[in-house]
């Protein structure tokens, strides 16, 4: 008996279109269930009190042919054909199959435990692991339990359907639904392919784990005031959550994530692409203030950021948010530009991160480096920032002006001359030592090499100071500031 190939090295660890996708998936499961039910003798009787869940368990018993690794015989009685059609109609129209009935029956019998972040994927990968080991019986048991606990996890339903079908025939790939490719419904074929893509992205993320003790290359330095950080790898459909500890950044969780329908690299309003760059979470939106479509809530980010604005990019309302109540996860390319993750994962994220101080990197593909490998760049920028601070505290306009790009813009939209004049210290403050604290350096490289710098300025002897954010760009061998603002 052949089931779709799963890499044996994978390991478990830690609009309204959603409802349409559920119906399509249920139809696919009905096809699976029919293929298996035809291998059961049509003369098999059940008592009047036997539930659909019981029928499913009876059908799931492997025949001798199945145990021997041969396809089971298909019953050809008129009753079986009528049962097949009835199952298809029930799946496509009513959205009911033996699998969902079994899940409902079990859910009523046993209270479902609170959902935990990352748990559904961990359990799905355990099913994959069982399949790769040839233990389909245990894989089926675990898949049934997964569907029971996460009834809106479409990919789990599809895998369960494959396991049922594999008892009577060869299954060549994920979602190997007989006749699906020849169906007249583009929705069916598209939805199946999206689920296959989701499966592959989840597996890729586990096959290619970040090396131990590495961080994304964008994080040159992170202030202690930023207790957490987030990075999104669009190529892996993955969101990574980091804790910023006294010993450095530590990866604490990572989740499957969906991005824009048309991919990444947002340029204009409505292009259905997810922006790329360095951003910050700006607020926390509770689910009670949003439509159900956004699931457990949302964490908006500051798109367009100053670099985006300089480049003429438009749009707004880019969030990290959850999924609709009837859809556990979405396709890899599914949003209008936001980043969407499963509701249990978003709930963990919303409990953990702090708006305003949490950076969010969204990259085509993350490059993972050892923190020590960027030490030279970090020291060089320390020297540069100290030189800027010294020119400012000395009140040397000529020296200070050299740090600013000709196309500089301030947050207040004041002309560069007016902004620089406002930076000049008074006579009594001139020469006073200023300490730079809580520094963060976040580097972004695409067609330009830029650095997002956040720091606090506190004059020696003063109790309070100013928090600044600057955007620097490298032109030739020289770094210059093209945007600056005060964070209040």
N, C-alpha and C positions, 0 to 999 in steps of 0.2 A: 504494500500500500504506500502510495507516494503522497506526501503533503508538501506544500510550498516550502522552499528551502529557507531556513533561518540560520544565520551565522551562529555557530555554537559558542562563539566567544561573547555573545551578548549577555549581560548580567543585569539583574534587577537591582535598582537603587532608587537609594534615595537621591435683519429685518424680519421678518417673517419667513425668510428663506430657510430658517432653522427648522420650522415645523414641516416644510416641504421635504427637507433632507431626511427627517425622521421617517416620513411616509415612504420615501424611496428606499431607505435602508430596510424598513420592514418588508417591503416587497421583495428585496433581494434575499432576506432571510426566509421568506415564504418559499422562494425557489429552492433554497438549500433544504429546507424542511421537507418539501415535496420529494426532492431527489432521494432523500434518505427514507422517507415513509414508504416509497414504492418498493424498497428492498425488504419490507416487512410483509409477511404473508397476509394477503387480503382477508383470509379467513379468521385472522386473530380476533378474539372477542374480548370486550371489556365489560365490566359490570356497570349498571346504570349510575353507580355512585363514583365511578372513576373520573377524576378530573383531567383536564388537558395536560396538567403538569405530570400526572401519572402516565399518561399516554406518551409523553415525550421521553420519560425515563425508560419506559418499555421499549420505545423505538431506538433508544440510544444503546441498547444492549447489542454488542457485536455478534454478527452471525458467524458460523464456523468459517464461511468463505472469507469474511472480513478478517478474522483472526489469522487465517492462513495467508493473508496478504493478497487476496483475490477480490475483484469486484463482486458485490452481491448480485443475486438474480433480481431482476425487476419484475414485479407482478404486473400482469397485463389485463387484469379483469376490468370490466366496466366500472365496478365500484371504486377501484384504485384510481382510474382516470377521473371519475367524478370527484373523488376526494382531493386529487391534485388541483383541479380547477377551483374547487371550493376554497382550498387553502390559499391559492393565488388571489382570489377575490377578497378573501378575508384580510390578506396582507396588504393589498394595494388600496382597498377601499376603506375598510374599517380600521386598519392599522393594528390588527390582532394576529398573533401567531402563537404556536405552541410555546415558543421560547419566552415571549413576553408574558404569556399566561403563567408559565412556570415561575417567572421572576416575581409576578404579582402575588402568586400564592405563597411563595416563600417569604416575601416581604411582610405579608399579613401575619404569618406564623411567627416571625422572628423580628423584633425591632431592629432597625438599621442603625448602626453606630454613627456618630458624627463623622462627616467626611474630613479627611486630613489632606493637606497639600502634598502633591506628588505620589500619593498612595495608589491611585488608579493606574498610573503609568508603571509603577513598580510591579504591581500585580499583573499587568498586561505583559511585561517583559518576562515575568516568571512563567507565564503561559507559553511564550515563545521559547523559553529555555526548555520547558518540558517537551515541546514539539521537536526541538533540535536533538533532544536525547532519545526520541522515539517513544516517549511515554505519553501517548495520546489519551489514554484513559484518565490520567491525572490532569492533563491539560484541559480536557473536557470538563472535569469537575471544577477546576479553578476558573475556567471561563464562565461556567454557569453562575458561580458565586459572584464573579466580577460584574456580570450583567445584572444580577439581582441587586447588588449594592449600588451600582451606577447605571440605572436603567436608561439614561440618556447618552451613554457613551457609545456612539455609533460604531466606532472601530472595534470595540469589544464585541458588539453584536455580530459584526461581520466575521471576526475570527471564530466565534462560536459557530456560526453557520458553516464555515470551512471545516471545522472539526466534525460537525454532523455529516456533512457531505462526504468527507474522507472515509467514512465507514462503508460507503457503497461504491465509490469510484475514486479515480486519481484526481487530485487537486493540484493544479500546476502553479498557482500563484494566489496571493491574497485576494479574496473576493472573486473566486473562480465560480461565477454564477452561470449556469448553463443558459445559453441563449441571450445573455445580457448584451453582448456585443452586436447581435443581430436585431436587437429590439429597435422599434421605431422611436423610442424615447431617448432623446439626447440628454435629458435630465438624469436618467438612470445611469447611462455610461459615464457622464461627467461626474456624478456623485461617487460612483465606484472608484473612478480614477483618483478623485480627491482623497478618498479614504486610503487608497494604496499609497499615495504620496505622503499622507500623514504617517502611515506605518513606517515608511522608509526613513522619514526625517527623525522619527523617534529612535529607530534603530541606529541610524548614523550618529546621533548624539551620544549614544552609549558605546558604540565602537570607537569613537574618537573623543574620549574624555580629555579635558584639559590636563596637561602634565601637573604632577604634584608641585605645590609651592610656586605656582606661576600666576600671573595676573595679565589682563589685557594690556597691550603696550601703551594704550592711551593714558593709563594711570601712572604718571611720573611721580606725583606726590598727592596725598589726600590728607586734608586737615583733620585733626581730632574732632572738630566740630561736625564733620560729616561722619556719622556713625555707620552709615551704610552706603552702598553704591550699587548701581544696576548696569548691566551690559547686555545688549541684544545682538546675537549673531544671526543675521537674516538667512545666511546660507544653510544653517542648521535648524532654523525655526526654533531658536532657543533663547530664553531669558535667564540670565545668571544673576543671583543675588549674593552680594558680598557684605561681610561685617568688617568694619575697620577697627582693628584691635591694636593694643600697645605693641604687638609684635608684627603688625602689618595687616594687609588685607587677607581675609580668609573667605573662601567660597563656602557658603552655608546651604545653598539650595539652587537648583536650576529646573526650569519648566519648559515644556513645549509651548510655543507661541506662534500666533498667526500674524501676518503683516498684510499690506495692501493687495487688493485684487490684481493690480498691474505691477506689483513688485515694490521696489525701493527707489530712492532718489527723487523725492518729491520736489516739484518745481512750482506748480501753480495750484490754485484752489480747485478742488474737484477732480484732480488727476488720478485719484485712487491709488496713490503711492505713499509709502511710508518714508519720512525724512531720514536723512543720514547726518550724523554729527554728534556734537556734545551738547546735551540739554540738562535741564534741572526740573525736578518735580515742583510744581508751583502750588498745589493745593490737594486736598483730599475730598472727594465727592461721595457722600453716603448713598447707598442704594435707594433709600427712601426718597431722595430728591431726583432720581433718574427714572427713565423708562425701563421696563423689564429687559429690554434688548441688551442693556449694558451689564446685566447680571449683578454681581456682588458690590459693584461700585466702580469708581474710576480715579485715576491719578493723572491729571493733566500735566503736560510738559510745556516748556517755553518756546515752542515753534511758532513763528520763525525766530531764531536767535539772531544776534547781531550779524554774524557771518552770512546767514541766510538773507537778511535784509540788504546787506551790501551787494549780494548777488542778485537781488531783485526777485527773490522767491516770495510767493504769496500763499495764503491759506491760514487756517486757524483750527482750533479744536482738536488737536492731536492728543490722544489720551492712551494710557495703559488701562484697559478695562476688562471686565469679565465677559461671560457668554450668556445668551438667553436661557431661560429656565428649562427649555426643552432640548438643549444642545450642549453637551458636556464640553466639547471642543470644536473648533472650526478648522476648515482646510488651511494648509500652509499659506495660501494666498486667498484671503477672504474678506478683509476689512476695507473700509474706505480711506485708509491711511493710518489708522491707529494700530496699536499692538494689543492683541487680545489673548488672554490666557484663561484657563479653566477657573471657575469660581472659587474652589477651595484654595487654589494657588494664589489668586488675587486677594483673598481674605488674609492669608499669611503676609502677603506683601503690604497690604494696607495697615496691618497691625505693627509692622516692623519699621517701615521707612518714615522719614521725617520730611515733610514738604519744605521746599526752599533750599535745604542743605544737601539733598540727595542728588548726586549727578546721575545722568542716564546716558550711556554711550549706545548709539545705534549704528552698527557697522555692517558692511556687506559680508565681511568675514573677520572674526577676531583673530589677532595674532597674540599668542600667549608667550610671555617672557618672564624670566626670573627678575624679581624686584631689583636685585643688585646690578643687573645689566644696564639699567637706565640711570645709575648713580652719577655717571659723568655728565649726562645731559642735565640732570637735576642740579648739580653743583654749578654748572655753567649758567643756568637760568637764575640761580640764587645770586650769583655775582652780578648779573645784569639787572636784576630787580633792586639790589642794594645800591647800585650806581644810579638808577632812576630816583630812588628815595633820597640819596645824598644830594643830587642836583636840585631836587625839590626843596629839601630842608635848607639848603644853602641859598635858595632864592635866585639861582643862576638860570635865568630865562634861556640864554643861548644853549647851555648844556641840556636843559630840560627839553627844549624844542626838538633836539636831535632824536629823542626817543619816540616822537610822534610822526605818524605817516602823513603825507600831504593830504590824503583823503580822509583824515580822522573825523569821527563824529562822536559826540558825547550823548549820554542818555537824555540829557536835557535839551538836545538839539541846538545847543549854543554853538556859535562859530568857534573854531579851534583857538583863536586868539583870546576870546573871552574866557574860554575854559581854562587855558593855561594861566591867565592872569588870576583867576580865582584860586589856582593852586599855590600861588606865591605866598609865602609866610609873611606875617607882619614883621616890622623891625625888631620887636622884642622876642619874636619866636624864631627869627632867622638863626640858623646854626644849631638849633636845639636838636638833640639826638632823638630820633624816632625809631622805635622798634617795630619790625614787621612780624606779625604773629599769625598763626593758623593759616599757613599757606597751602594752597592747592594748585597743582599744575596738571592740566588735562590737555594732552596734545592730540591734534587731529590733522591727519595728512590725507589729502586727495590731490587735486590739481595745485593746491597751495599747502604750505606747512604753517599751521596755526597753533597757538597756545592760549587756552582759557585759564586765566590766573585770578585767583580769589585770595584776598589776604586782609588782615586787620592792621591798621596803623595806630600805634599808641605812643604818644610822646612820653619820654622818660619823666616820671613823677606824676603823670596824669592817670586818672582812674578809668577813664573811658576813651574811646577813639572812634575811628571810622572804618567801616568794612567796604573795600573796593573790589570791583570785578573789571578786569581788563582783558581785551582780546588783542593778542599780538599776532603779527604775520611776518614771516621770514621772506625778505626780498634780497636775493643774492646771499651775502654773508651777514646781513644786518637784520636784526629783529626790531620791529616798530609797532607801536600801539595804534590800532585803527578804530578802537571803540573803548570807552571807559564810562563807568557809572558807579554810583554809591548805592550799596544795598542797605535799605532801612528796615 
